[in-house]
Every structure is written in structure tokens, then in C-alpha cells.
Amino acid sequence: MSFLFIVPFALLVLQALNGLGCSLDYDELYSFHYFMSKDSLRDVLCAYRMFNNHLGYSALAWFCRMGLGSAEWVLRLPALAFALGALGLTWSWVRKNFGMKAAFLSSLLLVLSPEFVRYSYAARGYSGLLCLTLLSTIVFLRLLKNPRRLDFALYVLIAVAAIYVHLYSVCVVGVQLLMLGRLGAQRHAAPWISWTMVFLSIGVLSFLCYLPVLESFMGAVQLRGQGPWNPGFVLESFAYLSGRTSGAETFFWMGLAGAGLWPLWKRDRLLAVYLGLLFTVPLALVIVLHPWDLYHRFFFFLLPYYVLLIALGLAQTVRFVGSYSSGRVRQGIGVLGSAVLLALLADGAKVQWQRAEEIRYREVIRALEEGASPETALAAVGRNAEMLEYYFTRPWHSPKTLEELLTLAKASDGIHCVYHEITWNSPGEQEIRAYLCEHAQMRRMNWMSLFYMDAGDVTDAADTHG
């Protein structure tokens, strides 16, 4: 591996280290409280709530917690390992097929992608989704060209692991099956008995992995149903892959990726067809089905191929412009183009770096506990407020109605309460907020509201309400 790999590797590690110890966000806290914090691995693998449990990742985080404790960086270790694996795979795969320059630029684009950096230290399954589906792609394409028994077994294990870490890996495996069918219609490209056994094995093993949560999963599917039809989801997904950029910047990146299709087609038509299916079929399918739980991050697995196309497109653009210019002008255009790309991406990475510095749940709970006497009651109000237990260092309460809050207030020497500002809070929780806004001192921290009432305020407010 070239010493040039040190550059993207160091950039990823530096950015990830900045985020490993920051406060857990909502989804991470939710995953820890309801899944990773279970006493037994069996409980982890049998817990499922609204598609939130990335089963394979939760199992890995549980093992880390058993050995190293429950600190934020421990829960995020599997995510960082997957991100480093994805970077190494991108480098080696692109270098082998497209050369050193393409490998360096693709890897650099990857580690400067805000979303890649974000999920390199998020205790969720998205970096595993990217890493394992990329690995399955590499092995699958190798099998199409040179089928070997060992690689067939390896492909099955990787595909099942990917699906277990994140269910949307099914999209990639489905495209691979579709690709195989397309090749089979044209020529005998593979031993069909072997391939039939491969995909049957993937289906059966994946079903067995999800069998303990099948009832909960089907209940969630029926409960959530379909969401609003959103044909703009495709463009929004490309904006997401481009770093949540504006419309003009998104079209700029998409234009470069489009320019990369021609050199890709000339170099490797098999890969070009595969990526064409991978970028179109899953997105088209979700547009048609429009499930309620649909987020751009579910298509995070497209990122390595997107940055590869951008790298190839940049090289193609430089060659095209350079064909009408002298060698020095061509070299200058390449350097200038690369500088512009890196400046745009560095700006996105800066946003991601600042995101890690944002005040979040840990800082909110510390502010809530600050200045509270042992007799002061601490409370958290809002849907799933119980997950904030991770950061509380002393006993606390989670009242669901105003009566429960007033009972707690009367029995305490003051009350400090945090209200989680989310749209799906119950009417009782919203009533608590309205009451506190009228009778308590209020402080906003991001999307959280902190309320403070001393003993006198508690008595007066309780008497007024009574």
C-alpha cells in the first residue's frame, strides 16, 4: 500500500477522534437504551422497535461494552473500524482497477465527505452498511470473472453480515441478483447451480438472523405503512451524497460523476452496468413503494461509487480541456480543479467538525444537574425521555402528565426539568411544557428546553394550579 494512503487515513482518524468522545445523539442514545444496554446478547438480538435496531451493529457494540465499559467512544468503536475498512477497500479496489491517482482522489473525496465522517463515529450501522456492501460488490464482481468455491462461501458470509448490520443491504444483494440475471440472459457467465445455492443460502441465513424479531418487524411494517409520495427523493439523495450541498453544488458534483461514466464504460463495462443498476433500481423502487420510514442515509452505501465517478469525471474533464491546451496549461487546470474540489469538500468537513462540537444531550443533562441540591428533583419530559438515563448521575423522574409533575414538585425542594422538543410528544407532555413555560425559568439548549423552579416557585405554582 502506497505511502499516499497515509493522507486520507490520517484525515479520517483525525476527524473521527474529534467525534468519538462527543455526546451521543438521539439515535445513538435510543440504540443504547433499548438495545445495546441489555444484560444478555440474546436480549440484544431479540429487541426490535420501528427499524431502529441495526442488529449486527448492536451485537458488536454490546461485546465492546462488556469488555471496555459504556463510554461513548467504546460504543462507537465498531463504526470506526468499519469506516477504516471501507477506506482501505476503496483505496485498494480503485487502485487495482483505475490506478493510483484515481485511488488517491477517491479516498480523499471519501474522507472529506461530511456524511462519511459523521458515520465513522456514530454508534449505528451505517458505516458497516457501506463497508460490507462494498466488500460484497468486490467479491461479487470477482466471482463473475473468475468463479471459485472459496469466494462463493465468502460472498455468502459477507452478504448475510451486511444484511444483519443494516437491512437496506438487501438493495445491494438484490441488484447483484438482477445483474446476474441480466448476464445470464446474454451468455453463460457463471455456474448457475452454484449461484442458485448462493442466493438461496443468503436468503435462508438472513431470514434465520431476523427470525427472533420477525413478529416485531412485521408489526412495524403494518403500523408504519406508506409515507407521502416524494419523486424529488432521488435528487435529495444525491444532494445528501454530495454533502448536503445547495442545488448548484449538487448539480456540479452530479455533473462530474456523469462525466466519469464514459471512462468507466471504456475501462470496465461490467462495472459500469452494475453501477448503473445500483444507482437506479433501489431509488426507483423506494419512489414507487414510498415507505413511511425512508431516509437518505439508507442509501449511504452508494457513496464509494459516487466518489469514484467524481474522480474519474475530474480526470476526464482535465483530459478533455487539456486536449486543446499545452502540457503546462493542462497540468495547471488539473491542479486548479483539484484545489477547487478539495476546498468545497473541506468546507463540508468543517461543518461536520463543528457538528461534533455542538451542545448535545450530555451537556444538557450536566446543565440540568448544575446547581441542583440533593433535595431538588430532576425530571425529563418527552417521548423516549427514559433514554436520557445514560447521562444522569443521580436519581431522576420522567412524569408523563401534569399531575405527576405537580406531585413530584410538592414533594421536593425545587425542580429542574428538561423537555425534549420533538413533534410526537403526547398531549400530557405538551401540557407539562405549557405549564412550565408559565411558571418556571426557561433556558434553551439546541432542541431542548430546560426549566428551573425553586421551592417557592413550586409551592406558588402548585397552589395556583390546585
N, C-alpha and C positions, 0 to 999 in steps of 0.2 A: 504494500500500500504506500503510495507516494506521500512525501512529507507535506504536500499541499493539502492533504486531508486534515492536517492539524488545524488549519484555519477555520473551516466550518465546524469541526469538532470542538475547538476552543470556544467559538461563539455560542454554540448550543449549551455547553456546560456552564459558561459564564451567565447566560440568561436564565438557565434553569436553576442555578444555585441562588439567584436573586429571588426566585419564586418558591423554592422548596419549603422555606420556613415561614412563608406568609400565611395569613389566616385562610382557613378553608372557606370556600364559597358555598352557596346554598346547596348545589347538587352534591358536593363532596360531603357536607355535613349530613345531608339526607342519607347518602350511601353509607356513611359510617354508622349513624344511629340505628338504621333499620336493617343493615346487612353486615357490615364488617365488624361491628362490635359484639356480635353473637358469641356465646360461650363455646359453641362447638361448630366444627366445619359443616356438619350436617345441617345445622340451623341456617348457616350462610347460604348453602346451596339449595335450600328449600324455601327461601324467602323471596317473594316477588311482589312488587307494588307498581302498577302503572308503568311498566317498561323501564323502571329506574335501576334495576339491579343488573349490572353487567357481570353476570355470574362468574365468569373466569377471572375477571379482574378482582372482584370482591374476594374470591378464594386466595389469590396471590397476596392481596393486602392483609387478609386475615393471618396468613402464615408470617408475614413481616411483623405484624402486631404481636403475635405470640412470641417472637424471638427478640424484638427490639423495642416494644412498647407502642404507645398510641400517639406519638408526636406527629405533627403534620408531615415532616419530611419522611417519616417511616411509611406512612400510608401512600406516599407518592413515589416511593422507590420503584415499583413496577412500571409506572408511567415513564419515568426517566429511562429505565432500562429498555423499554420498547422504543422510545424516541431515539436513543443512541443506536439501537438495532436498525431502525428504519433509515437513519442517516448512513450507516455503514452499508446497508443493502443498496441504497440509492447510488452511493459512490461506486461500489464495485460493479453493479449491474450496468450503469450508464457508461462507465469507463470501458468495460468489456465490449459493449455494443456500439458506442459512439465516440470513444476517445477521451483523453484526459481533459481537454478544455471543456467539453460538454459535461463531464462528471463534476468538474470543479464548479462551474457556473450553476448547474442544477442543485448541487449540495449547498452552495451559498444561498441560492434563492430559497431553498427549503428552510434553512435555519434562520433566515431573516423573515420568514412568513409569521405574522403575528399569531395565527391560529396554531401553527405547529409548535411555536414556543409555549403558547398557553397550555396546550395539552401534553407538553413534555413534563409538566409538573402538576398536572391535575389528577387527583385520585379517582379517575374514571377510566373507562375502557377505550377511549378514542385513539390514543397513541398505539394501543395494542391492535385496534381495528386497522390502522394504517400499516403497521409493521407486518402483521400476519397476512393481510391480504396482498401486500406487495410481495412477500415471500411466496405465497401461493401462486401468484402470477408468474414469478420467475421459474418456479418448478414446473408449472403447467406448460409454459412455452417451451421449456427444455424437453418435456415429455412429448410434445407434438413433433419435435425434430428428432428426438432420439429416445424412444420409449424403453425404460429399464424398470425391472421389477422393484428394485430398491426405491427408485424415485416415485413409483406409484404408491408405495406404502407411505413414503414421506409426505407426498401430496395429500393423502387422506388425513393424516395426523394434523398437518398444518391447517387444512380447510376446516376440520372439526374444531380445532383450537380457536381459529378465528371466529367461527360462528358462536362458540361458547363465550368468548370475550365480548363480542358485540353482535347482536342478531342481524344487523344490516350487512354483515359479511356475506349473508345469503345472496345479496345482489351480485357480488363478485363471482361467487361459485355458480350462480345462475347464468351469468354472462359466459363463463368458461364452458358450461354445458351447451349453451347456444352456439358458441364458437365451434365446438366440437361437431355439433350437428351440421353447421354450415360447411365445414371441411369435408364431412362425410358425404354430403350431397354432391361434392365435386370430385373427390378422389378418395381412395382408401388410405387415410393418413395415419391410422393407428389400429392396434389390435382391439377390435370392438368388444370382445368378451372381457378383456382387461378393463377397458373404460367403463363398461356396464357395471362391473363389480366395484369399481372405484366409486362411482356416484351413488350406487346403492349403499355402499359402506358409509359414505359421508351422510346420506340421509338417515340411515338407521342409527348411527352413533350420535348424530346431532339430536335426533328425537329422544334417545335414551338420556342424553345430557339434560335436556329440558323437561323430561318426564316428571321429576319431582315438583315442578312449578307449572305443569301443564294446565291444571284447573284454574289457577290464579291468572295465568296468561290468557286463556280463553275468556275468562270473565272480564279482564281488562279490555280485550278486543271488542267484546259486546258492549261494554259500558261506554267506551270512548267513541266507537263508531267512526263516521267520516267527518272531516272538517270542511271548511269552505273551499270551493274550487279556486285555485290560485295559479293561473297559467304563467304568471311572472316569476314563479318559484325557480325556474331554470336560470334566468338572468340573475336573480338574487343569489343563487348558489355559486355562480361564477364570481359575483362580487365578493362573496364570502371567501372563496378560494384565493381571490386576489388581495385579501387582507382587509375586507370590509371597506373597500375604496368607494370613491364617488363614481358617478356614471361614466365620466370621461376617462378616469383612470382604469376603470373596469374594462372599457372597450379597448383601451391601449394594450392592456395585458392580454385580452382575448385576441386582439389583432396579431400580437406577436406569437401567441400559441397557434393561431391559424396559419401564420407563415411557416411554422415548424412542421406542418403536416406534409408539405411537399418533400423536404429532405428525409422525413421519416418514411414516407412511401417509397422513395427511391432506395433507401437503405434496408428496410425490413418491412415488406408488405404484410407479412403475417401479424407483426406487432401493430401496424397501422390499422388493420381491420379490427383487431382485438380492442384497441383503444377507442376506435370509433363506436363499437358496440358498448364499451364500458361507460363512455360519456353520454350516450343517448338512451339506451334501454332502461336503466334504473330510474333516471329522471323522468322519462316519458311515462313509465309505469306509475310512479307516485303522483304524477299530474292527473292521470286517469282515475286512480283509486282515491286520491286525496284523503289519506287517513288523518284523523284528528291529531295524533302525535307525530308531527312532521317538522323536522328542524334541519337547517342547512348543515349542521355538524354531522348529521348522519352520512353525508357524502364526503366526509373528510378523507376517505380512502382514495379520492381522485387526485389529491394534492401532488404526490410524487410524479405522476404522469403529466400533470399540468405544468409543473416547473420544468420538466424535461422538454415539453413542447415549446415553452418560452425560450429556453436556452437554445434549442435548435432554430427557432424563429429568429432570434437575435443574430445568430451566426449567418443564417440565410440572408437576412436583411443587409448585414455588413458586406457579404459577398456580392449581393446584387448592386448595392451602391458603389462598391469598390470596383466593379467591372467597368465603370465609366470614369474611374479616377486612377491616380497614380498610387504606387505602393504606400507611400508615406501618408497620403490622404486617407487611403483605406485603413491603415493602421490607426490613424488619429480618430476616424469615425468609430472604429471598434472600441477604442479606449473611452471616447466620449459617451457612446451608447451604454457601455457597461457602467460608467460612472453615474449616468442618469438613472439606470435601473437600480443600482445599489443605493442611491440617495433616496429614491422612492420607497424602497423596502426598508431602509434604515429608519425612515420616518415612521413606518408601521411598527417596526420593532421597538422604537422609542415609546410609542403609545402602549405597547404590551408591557414594557419595562415599568412604565408609570402605573399601569394597572396593578402590578404586583405590590405597589406602594400604597394603594388605596386603603382607606379605613374600611375594615370589614368586621365580621362577627366577633373576632377575638377582641378588637379594640372597643367595640360597642359594649361587650359584657364587662370589660375592665372599667370603662367609664361608668357603667351602671353600679358596679360594686364600690367604686371610689367614693369615700366619704360616708358610706353606709355603716351605721353602728351595728353591733351584734343583734340588737332588738329591731332593727329596720328590716322589713320584709322585702324580699326580692321577687319579682314576678316577670314572666314573659308571656305575652299575649299574641295570638295569631295562629293560623293554621300551621301545623307541624312545629310549633314552638318548642316541643319537647326535645327536638334535635339540638337546641342550644345548650343542652346539658353538657356537651363536650367542653365548653369554655367556662361554665360556672365553677367557682372554687368553694362555694358554701351552699347550704340548702336554699332552694328556691321553689316557686309555685307557678302553676300555669292555669289561672282561672279562665273559665270558658264563658261565664256570664257576669253581669254587673253585680248580682247578689253575692256571688263567690268572691269577687274583688272587695266588696264592702265588708264582708265577714272577715276577710284577711286583714283589711286595713284597720278595723276596730280592735283586732287582737294584737296589733303591732305598734311599735313606736315609729311611725312613718312608713312609707313605702316607696321603693324605686321600681319602676316598671318599664320594660322595653316592649314596644309594639312593632310587630313585623308588618311593614306596609306592603301587603300583597293583595291582589284583587279578589282572591277567592276566600277571604276571611268570612266567618259566619256572621249573621246579624247580631248575635250576642257579643261577639268580639268587636264588631264595629260600634256597638253601644258603649262598650267599655272605653273605646278610644274617644268617642264624643264626650263622655263624662270626664275623662282625664284632661281633655283639651280645655274644659271649662274650669276645672278645679285644681289642676296641678301645673307646676312649671314644666315647660317643654323645651327639649333640645333635639335637633335633627342631626343625625349622622348617616349620610348616604340615604338608603331607603328604609332606615329605622328611625323611630321616634322614641325618645327617652323622656319619661315623666318622673318628676320628683315631688313628693308630698311629705312634709314633716308632720309631727304628731298633731299640732294644732290644726293644720290643713285637713288632716284625715278626720279629726273629730267634727270640725265645722261642716265638711263636705258630706260626711255620713249622716249628720243630723239633718242637714238640708234635704238630702235625698229621702231620708226617713219621713 
